[in-house]
Amino acid sequence: MNNEPRQPAKIRFKCTPCVFIYLTRESKNGKEILLQLRENTGYMDGKYHFGAAGHVEAGETFAQAAIREVAEEIGVEILPEDLILKYISYSLDEAYLRCVFGAKTYTGTPHVCEPNKCAGLLWAKIDDLPENIAPYIPDIIHDIEHGGKFDRGIM
């Protein structure tokens, strides 16, 4: 029997997993991205954010969360085989691990499904985002559009 004193258990850092949905389209004005104006959520209210976003629930994969969130928030369906992992972001200060998904295709027309949390949707030009956008979103969009897969916080 080992009589050495037990070391205290190591406390591991914990973070919150979440998903962002990166839906784009081509228009006569160029490439546009779908954004939602957050409202009454307690986080980034009054700021534009990705078209759909949310936390990964217990027992869910990131992909399942993305499919659920896009259906709940903007009423479109994305099949699992149409999801594309575009980017991974990590926020040390907020302890968020963010997976950004795009879609090869989706069914339905994006519309506000949670009017108590979203003041509206906007198709914004990729290179002309609104001023009242969540501060980390332009960097993520820039990185994705220029071939980046991970933000600097990951490395």
C-alpha positions as CSV (number, residue, x, y, z in Angstrom):
1,M,0.0,0.0,0.0
2,N,1.3,3.4,-0.9
3,N,1.5,5.8,2.1
4,E,2.6,8.8,0.1
5,P,0.3,11.9,0.6
6,R,-2.2,12.4,-2.2
7,Q,-1.7,15.3,-4.4
8,P,-4.7,17.6,-4.8
9,A,-6.6,17.1,-8.0
10,K,-5.5,19.5,-10.7
11,I,-8.2,22.0,-11.5
12,R,-8.6,22.1,-15.3
13,F,-9.6,25.2,-17.2
14,K,-13.2,25.1,-18.4
15,C,-14.7,26.9,-21.4
16,T,-18.1,27.2,-23.0
17,P,-18.5,25.6,-26.5
18,C,-20.6,27.6,-28.9
19,V,-21.4,27.7,-32.7
20,F,-21.7,30.5,-35.2
21,I,-23.4,30.0,-38.5
22,Y,-21.7,31.8,-41.5
23,L,-24.3,32.1,-44.3
24,T,-23.3,34.0,-47.4
25,R,-24.8,34.8,-50.8
26,E,-23.7,36.5,-54.0
27,S,-25.7,39.5,-54.9
28,K,-25.4,42.3,-57.5
29,N,-23.5,44.2,-54.9
30,G,-21.0,41.3,-54.3
31,K,-20.7,38.8,-51.5
32,E,-23.0,39.3,-48.5
33,I,-23.2,37.7,-45.1
34,L,-26.3,37.2,-43.0
35,L,-26.2,39.0,-39.7
36,Q,-28.7,39.2,-36.8
37,L,-29.2,42.2,-34.5
38,R,-29.1,40.9,-31.0
39,E,-31.7,42.1,-28.5
40,N,-32.8,41.3,-24.9
41,T,-30.1,38.5,-24.5
42,G,-27.8,40.2,-22.0
43,Y,-24.8,39.7,-24.3
44,M,-23.9,42.0,-27.1
45,D,-27.4,43.5,-27.3
46,G,-27.6,46.2,-30.0
47,K,-24.8,44.6,-31.9
48,Y,-24.9,42.6,-35.1
49,H,-23.6,39.0,-34.9
50,F,-23.6,36.0,-37.2
51,G,-27.0,35.0,-38.6
52,A,-27.4,32.3,-36.0
53,A,-25.3,31.4,-33.0
54,G,-25.6,29.6,-29.7
55,H,-24.3,27.3,-27.1
56,V,-23.6,23.6,-27.5
57,E,-26.0,21.7,-25.2
58,A,-25.1,18.7,-23.1
59,G,-24.9,15.6,-25.3
60,E,-24.7,17.5,-28.6
61,T,-21.9,17.7,-31.1
62,F,-20.9,21.1,-32.5
63,A,-22.5,20.1,-35.8
64,Q,-25.8,19.1,-34.1
65,A,-25.8,22.4,-32.3
66,A,-25.2,24.4,-35.5
67,I,-28.1,22.6,-37.2
68,R,-30.4,23.2,-34.2
69,E,-29.5,26.8,-33.8
70,V,-30.0,27.7,-37.4
71,A,-33.4,26.1,-37.4
72,E,-34.4,27.7,-34.1
73,E,-33.2,31.2,-34.9
74,I,-33.6,31.8,-38.6
75,G,-35.9,28.9,-39.7
76,V,-33.7,27.2,-42.3
77,E,-32.6,23.6,-42.5
78,I,-29.1,22.5,-43.1
79,L,-28.4,18.8,-43.5
80,P,-25.3,17.4,-41.7
81,E,-23.6,16.6,-45.0
82,D,-24.0,20.2,-46.1
83,L,-22.2,21.7,-43.0
84,I,-18.7,23.0,-43.5
85,L,-16.4,23.8,-40.5
86,K,-15.0,27.1,-41.5
87,Y,-13.2,28.4,-38.5
88,I,-12.3,27.8,-34.8
89,S,-11.9,30.7,-32.4
90,Y,-11.0,30.8,-28.8
91,S,-11.6,33.7,-26.5
92,L,-9.4,33.5,-23.4
93,D,-11.1,36.5,-21.7
94,E,-14.6,35.1,-22.2
95,A,-13.6,31.4,-22.1
96,Y,-15.5,30.6,-25.3
97,L,-14.5,27.9,-27.8
98,R,-16.3,28.9,-31.0
99,C,-16.8,26.7,-34.1
100,V,-18.0,28.6,-37.1
101,F,-19.9,26.6,-39.7
102,G,-20.9,27.5,-43.2
103,A,-23.3,25.5,-45.4
104,K,-22.9,24.2,-49.0
105,T,-26.7,24.7,-49.3
106,Y,-29.7,25.1,-47.1
107,T,-33.5,24.9,-47.3
108,G,-35.8,27.8,-46.5
109,T,-35.6,31.6,-46.4
110,P,-33.9,33.1,-43.3
111,H,-36.3,35.0,-41.1
112,V,-36.5,36.0,-37.5
113,C,-37.9,33.1,-35.4
114,E,-37.0,34.5,-32.0
115,P,-38.3,38.2,-32.1
116,N,-37.7,38.4,-28.3
117,K,-33.9,37.9,-29.0
118,C,-33.4,39.3,-32.5
119,A,-34.4,42.8,-33.7
120,G,-33.8,41.9,-37.3
121,L,-31.7,40.2,-40.0
122,L,-29.3,42.0,-42.4
123,W,-27.5,40.8,-45.5
124,A,-24.4,42.9,-45.3
125,K,-21.6,43.2,-47.8
126,I,-18.5,41.3,-46.5
127,D,-16.3,44.3,-47.0
128,D,-18.9,46.9,-45.6
129,L,-20.1,45.6,-42.3
130,P,-22.3,47.7,-40.0
131,E,-20.5,49.8,-37.3
132,N,-22.5,48.2,-34.5
133,I,-21.1,44.7,-35.1
134,A,-19.8,42.6,-32.2
135,P,-16.1,43.5,-32.0
136,Y,-14.6,40.0,-32.8
137,I,-16.9,39.3,-35.8
138,P,-15.0,41.4,-38.4
139,D,-11.7,39.6,-37.6
140,I,-13.3,36.2,-38.0
141,I,-14.9,37.2,-41.3
142,H,-11.6,38.6,-42.5
143,D,-9.7,35.4,-41.6
144,I,-12.3,33.1,-43.2
145,E,-12.4,35.2,-46.4
146,H,-8.6,35.0,-46.6
147,G,-8.3,31.3,-46.0
148,G,-7.7,31.3,-42.2
149,K,-9.0,28.3,-40.2
150,F,-8.0,29.2,-36.7
151,D,-7.7,32.5,-34.8
152,R,-4.5,33.4,-33.1
153,G,-5.9,32.5,-29.7
154,I,-5.9,28.8,-30.6
155,M,-2.2,28.6,-31.4
